[in-house]
Amino acid sequence: MAESDGYRVPDVCKLVGISYRQLDYWARTGLVTPSVREAGGSGTQRLYSFRDLVQLRVIKKLLDTGVSLQKVRRAVFYMRDHMGTQPSTMTLASDGNRIYACQSENEIIDLVKRGQGVFAIALDKVWEELSTSVRKREGRATALARAGGA
């Protein structure tokens, strides 16, 4: 699955739960471009980093809750600028109109107390879910290779 520390498009689509068309559109419009390798013409494949996968999963979750793509773009650009190597404290929350980046439990509580919070996405949980999914897929691929099926 991982090719020189990057994930190919078919694997990205499966891990994130999006279609090829969505991924292609988001790459062409600059929402999330592959940070390991862009497509370089016929026969080359885009390669995405694990951080790219996290951003893509967050985008999917936000869109699934009804947030507009325009608002998702703003949230992703904020997240990209503020997400460390592995997110630990950032939680994206939305009231359906705005997206808030909460850095502490108190910010989340304040948001909910004001009656504004509709949902929240803890980035560290998305990171952990994807890590588990990647390990499982890589384990299956290794088992297939050993059995001579890959």
N, C-alpha and C positions, 0 to 999 in steps of 0.2 A: 504494500500500500504506500508506504512512505518512500519517496524517491529522492535521494540526496536531501533529506530533511524537509521535504515538501510533500504535499498531498495533491494527487491528480484530481481532475474535475469529477470523474465518476465517483471517487471515494468521498470527495467533499459533499457532493449532492446527497449521498447516502447518509453520511455522518450528521449533516445539518438538517436533512429532511426537506430539501428544496429541489426544484426542477432545474435541469440544465438551462432552460430559457431564463429563469430567474437569475441564476448565477452569471450567465453571460450578460444579461442586461445590467446587472449591478456592476460588473467589471467594466463594461463599455461606458457607463455613465459616471464611473469614478467613485461609486459608493464604497465598494471594497475591491481593490485591485490585488492581484496575487503578489505578495511581497517576496516570494522566493524566486519566481521566474514568470515573466510575461510570455505569452505566446509569441514566438519569433518567426512566424511564417508557417508554411505548410509542413506538417509532420512534427511540429513542436507542441508541447502541451504546457498550459499554465500550471504552475505549482504554487499552492497556498501554504502558508505557515500555520501553526497551531493557533497563534493569535488571530489570524484571519478567520479561522473556523469559529473562534469564540465570537468575533464580531458578527459573522454571518448568522450564528445561532441566535444572538440577541436581536438582530434584525428580524428574523423569522418570528420570534416570540412577540416582538412589538407589533408587527403586522398582523399576527394572529389575534391580537387583542383589539384590533380596529384602529390603531394609530396610523395616521396618513404617512405615506412614504416621504413627504416633505419634512415632517416632524422627525421621522426616523433618521433622515439624513443629518439633521442638526444634532440629534442625540449621538449618532455614531461618530461624528467629527469630534464632539466633546469627549466621548469615551476614548477615542483613539489618542487624543492629546493627553488624557489623564490616567490611562490604564498602565500600570507598571508591568513588569515582566510576568507576574501572576497576580491578578486582582485579588485583594483581600477585603477591602472595606467598601468599595463602591457598589451602590444599589441604585438601579434606575427605577424610578417610580413615575406613574402617570395618572392624571385625573381624566384622561381621555382627550384633553385639549393640550396640555403642556407635559413635557417630560422633565423630571427633576433628577439630578444626580446627587444622591444622599451619601455622605461620607461617614455618618455615624448613626447609631440607633436613635439618638435624640432627634436628629433631623427627620427620620422616618416617622417617629412618634408625633412630632409636631405637624407633619403633613397629614397624618391620619386624624389627629385631633381637630384640624381645621375642616375635616370632612372632604378633603380633596383627593386623597389617595384611592385609586381604583385598583391598581395592581403594582407589583414591584418585581424586579428581576435582579437577584443578587449575582453579580458577575463571578464571584468565587464559586458559586454553585454550578453555574454554566460551565466554568472551567473544569470542575471536578466531573460533571456528567460527560463532557466530551473526552476527558482523559480516560475514563472507564470505557467508553464506546470504542475509542481508538485501540486501547489495549486488547479488548475482546476481538476486534476485527483483525488485529495483527496476530493474535494467538491462533485464530482460525486459519489465517493464511499460512502461518508456519506449520500448523498441523497438516494442512493440505499438501504443502511442499514436501514434507517428510513422507507422506503417503504416496507421493508421486502424482498427485492430482492437480498440481498447479502448473 
